[in-house]
Amino acid sequence: MKHRILMFGTYPIYPAMHGGQKRVAAIIDKYRELGHEVKYVSICTPGYSQYSESDFLVSSETMKSLADLPSPAFTEITVCKESVNDLTIVDKIRSIILTFKPTIVSYEQGYVYAFIKSFKDMLGLLDLKIIFSSQNVEWVMKKEIALASGCNEKKIQSYVEDIKKLEKELLEKAAYSLAVTKSDADSFNQLTDNAKLLIVPNGIKSLSPDENSIELWRNFFDEHQIRHKIIFIASDHPPNLQGLRTFIDGVGFLHYRDRIIVAGGVCNSLKQIFHNTLDLQVATLKNRMILAGTLSEKLLQGLIATADAIILPIMVGGGSNLKTAEAICAEKPIIASTCAFRGFEQFLKFPNIYIADIANDFQDKILEAIHMPYIERNPAQKKLALEVLWDMCLKPLEVIFEESKFNA
């Protein structure tokens, strides 16, 4: 039986730039490959480069409600609850339900469920089979992010509890819940005994760098006389910046011709720090970094291809890091925290992988990685590395639609 799957999230997915967008886009592609129709709808905030006709921006009134938040970590839960009063969004979602006629509803991260369940009659949507897909244990991650930014635990308690209750309810109602790691699945099982969990790991598309992009980067590095290129690719997700500043806040350990090349949304936060902070350490950091900004997929793959090493300084957050899958596929030396390899533990014994959880050790490992001879992977390791590709990671989704509960 083929289904019409209505999928809800809190961000646009085209173009897919950050890890969350790429995962959702890959899941949608997989559902379509299996023969199902998919309609993706988001309730989202301004700030993305592009929006589709089914990406619904929250109202200015809803945006005003964010001013009183103790932390931006609670933006999604707040805008989805507040949008209940936005008749434009309500009418648009009702219209999509009427025209698309979904047979399954899927919630990515679950926040839009807080919106949907506020209506006793959302045209039968609450009666449909549910797929709950989460890239993290959100209540844990949001709490960690807020506390790491200096929030008072009492001030965030109600927000954390709201998210926790939302996740628990979805876990109990969903026909299937998708977790990215066994650790996340275990955490979900601690919330309830009634979850039907499936582990669907994070992955990537195969890397196929364009020769023109590679040549462009090589010319750039030659022109600026850059010797070793250490790259950090990350979104503006707070743990990314926190990890970078913890492990790499001082770059005196690098040769004056070595550079850390930063790409992705995290560059926005770094630009603000460089602009607003008058500090010798920050000035040195600025001189040893190149902020490439958000790159097209071609330019990003060209950058990865010309890198001498990739760093993954992740400290907090649940789920698994899609950039770790990318680094494994790239076959470059990787310097990472233990946290960055959550969900990818089977690759820790690969050659050219350096793990450190203290700043000085992390910096020493960078120097070791860029100066030690590269060791080729053996055939078994090369075969195992293919498991980080989406084709392999999303295979568990095939099981969902084989069961009679979805075909009644």
N, C-alpha and C positions, 0 to 999 in steps of 0.2 A: 504493500500500500504506500502510495506517495502522499506526502504531507505538505501543507502550507504552514511554514514556521514563521511566526511573528517574533522578532528578536528585539529586545530593548537594551539600550545602553546609555551612557552619559557623555559620549563624545562622538564626533564624526569619525568615520573610518576610511574615508577616501579624500586625499591620499593618506595611506597608512604610514605614519612616520615613527610614532613611539611604539613600544612593545605591546601595550594593550590594544592599540589599533590593529597592529599586525596580527595578533592572535585572533581577534574577532573576525577580521577579514579572511584569515585562513580557515576558521571554523565554518564561515558562510560558504566559502568555496567548496569545502568538503561536503557540506549538506547538499549543495547543488550537484556536485559530482555523483552523489548517491541518488539523485533524481528528484529531490524535493525542491519546492519553491521557497524562497526566503525573502522576507521583507525586514530590513533593519530600520529601526526608529530610535532616535536619541533625544533626550531632554538635556540640553547642554548650555554652557555659558559661553560668552564671547571670547575671542582670542585665538581661534583656529584659523588656518589659512583658507580653508574651503568648507562649504556646507552644501549638503544635498537638500532636495525638497522635503526629505523626511527627517532632517535634523532640525529640531525645534528649539530656537534660542529662548531662554527664559526672559521674562519681562523686566523692565527697569525696576518695577516695584519688588520683584523677587530678588534682584541683584542688591537692592538696598538692605534686604534682610541679612546679607552676608557681613555687613559692617560690624555687627555685634558678635560675630563668632569668636570664640577664644583662639581658634586656629583655622587656617584655610583647609586643614585636613577634613573638616566637616562640611565642605562645600556641597558635595554630591547629595548627601542625605538631606541637607537643608533645602536646596533648590527643588528637589523632587517632592518634598512635602509641601513646600510653599506653592508649587505650580498647580496644586489642586484648585487654587483660586484663580488660575489663569484660564479664562474661558476659551481663548484662542487655541491654546495647546490642547485643552480638553476636547474641543470640537474637532481639531485636526486628527487626534488619535482615534476618536469615535468614527470619523470618516474612513480612516485606514482600515479599521476593524470591519466596517460594513462592506467595503469594496474588496478587501483581500480575503476575508472569510477564513481566518487561520484555524488550523486544526490542532496546533501545538503552539504554546507561548514559551519563549526562552528569555531569561533575565541574566544579563551579563553584570556581575557584581551585585545585583539585586536591588539597587537603589530605586529604580523606576517602579519596582513592586510596591514601594511605600506610597507612590502616587496612585497606581492602579487599584490597590486594595482599599483606598479611601472611598471608592465608589461601590455601593452595594450592587449596582447594575451597570457594569461596563460592557454591555452587549454580549454577555455570556463569556467574557474573557476569563473570569475567575473560575469557570467550570472546566476549562481546558487542561489537558495534561501539561505539566511544567517541566522544563529543563532549567536548572539553576547552574550557571557556570561562573566560577570565581577564580581570579588569578592570585588571590591572597585570602587569608582569613582577615577580612576587612576590619573587624572590631579590634583585633590585636594590632594590626599595622597602623591604623589611624591613631590609636592610643600611643604607640611608640613614637610616631612622627610628632604628635602634639607635645609629648613630654620632652622629646629631644630639642624642641624649639623653645623650651622654657615655660610651658603652660603649667598652671596649677592643676593637680590631679582632680581636685574637687570640682573645679570649673568645667572640666571636660567629661565628668562622669555620666551625666545624663545623655550626652551625645554618643558616648561609647556604648552605653546600655541600649540605646535605640538601635544602633547598628547590630549589636549582638542579638537582640530580639528578632530583628528583621532576618538575619542569617539563619537563626534557629527555625523560624517559621517556614522559610523557604526550604530548608533542608528536610523538614517534616512533610511538606506538601508536595515537593518535587518528585516526579517519577524517577528522575535521575539528577544527581548533582555531580558536577565536574570539578575536580581539584587538579592542580598542576603537579603536586608532589605528594608522596606518602605522608610527609610531615603535616601538610595541610589537611589531608584526609583524616589523619589521627586527631587533629585539633577539632575538626568538624564532628567527629564521632564522640568527642567529649561534650559537645553541646547537646547532642541527642542520640538516642539509640535507634532512631527511626529513619536514618538517612540511607538512601541507596546511592552509594558513592562509586565513581569511576575516575581513575587517575588518567588524565589526558595531559601529557607533559608539554612544556613550551618547546618550540622549535623554530626553524627558519627555512626560507627557501634556499636552494643551493646557490652558492656564490658564483657569479660569472662576470668578473670585472671586464669592463670595456677598455680596449687598448688605448683609445684616445684619452680616457680619464686617467689611466695609469701614467701616460706620457705627460699629461697636464701637471699631475702632482710631482712627478720626477723633475720636470722643468722648474716648478716652484721651489722645490727643496734645493736644487742646484743653484738657482738664482740667489737664494738666501743663505747659501753655504751651510745648510743644516746637515749635521752628520747622522745622528740617531733620531729616529722618529718614533716616539712612544705615544700611542693614541688612546684616547678615552672618549667613548661614544655613549651618550646618555640623554635621557629626556630631562625635563625640569622637575621630575619627581624628587621631593626633598631628600630622601635617603641618598640619592646620587651625589648631590652637592655636599652633603654632610660627610660622606665617605671620602670624597676627594680631598676636602679640606683637612680631615683628620689625618689621612695618610700622606698627603702631598703638600701641606701648607708651606713647607720650606723646600726650596729646590736648589739649595746650594750644593747638594750632592751631585748635581748634573754638570757635565762639561758645558762650557759656555756656548758650544755649537750644537748641543743636544736640545730638543724641544719636545714638550708634551703638546700634542695636537688634540684639541677638544672639539667634538662635533655633536650636534643635537641641541635640544632645547635648554640643556643645562648652561649653555653659553649665555643665555639671557641673565641668569642669576650671577654668573661670574662677571659679566660686564658691569652690573650694578655694584658689585663689590669693588672692582678695580676703579670705578668712577668715584665711589663714595668714601673709600678708605685711604687715608694718608698714613701709610705704615711701610717701613722698609721691607718687612717680610712679604707683604702683599705686592709691593713694587717689584721685588725680585721674582715673585711668582708670575707676575704679569709679563716680565721680560723673558721668562723661560716657557711661556705658553703661547700658542697660536689658537685663537678662537675662530674656528671655521664656520660656526653657526649651523643651522639646519640645512643639510645637503640633500640633493636629489639622490635617488638610489644608485644611479650610475657613478656619481662623484663619491658617494660613500664607499662603494665597493672598490673604486680606484684607490681611495685613501687606505683602506684595509690592505689591499694588495701591496702597497708600497711601504707599509709599516714595518718597523723592526721589532716592535713588541706591542701588546695590548694590555692595558691595566683595567682591573675590575675591583675597585675599592669600595665594595658595598658593605655597610655595617648593620643596617636594620631593615625590617620589612619582611613580609612572608613571601609565599609563592616561590617562584624561581626566576632567575634573570635571563630574559631572552637574549641579552647581549653575550651571555656566557656561551649559549649555543652558537652564536655567530662567531665568537672567538675560537671555539673548538673547530668549527668548520673551516676557518681561515688558515689553520695550520701555522699559526704564528706563536712565538713565545708569549705566554700568558702569566701575568703577575696578578694574583687575586687574593681576596680574603676568603676565609673558610665559608662565610655567608654567601659569597658570590657563586659558590659551587653547590648550593643547596638544590637538590634535584638532579645534579650532574655528578654525583659522587663516583660513579663508575669510570669517570675519565681522570680522576685525580692522579693515577699512576702513569698517565701518558708522559712521554718526554716533553721537555720545554715548558712544563707547568710549575710555577713557583707560588707557594702559599705562604702568606704572612698576615698576622693579625695585630701587629704593633707597628707604628709608623716607621721607626728606625729599621726594623726588619724588612718592611715593605720596600723602603728605598734601597736597602742593600740588595734585595732580590731584583729590583729593576736593573741595577748596575750589573749584577751577575747575568741576567737574561740577555742584555744587549752586548755583552762581551764574550759569553761562552759560545762555543761552536753549536750550531743547530743540529739536533739529532732527529733523523727521519723516523717516522712511525713505521712499525712493522705491519705486515699485511692484515693481521687480526685487528690491530688498532685502527687501521684505515677503514676496515669494514664496520667496526663498532661506531666510529665517528659518524657514519651515515644515519645513525639512529636519532641524530639531532635535527634531521630534515622533517618538514611538516608531514610528508607522505607517511613516515613511520610514526610520528608522534600522534597523529589524529586517527590512526587505525582503530583505537578503542571506540570511536564514535559509531563505527559500523554495527557494533553490538546492540546499540540502543534500539534501532529500528527493526532488528530481527526478532525482538520479543513481542509476544502477543498483546501485551498491555498497551502498546502504541498502535496496534492494528485492529483494535476492536471496532 
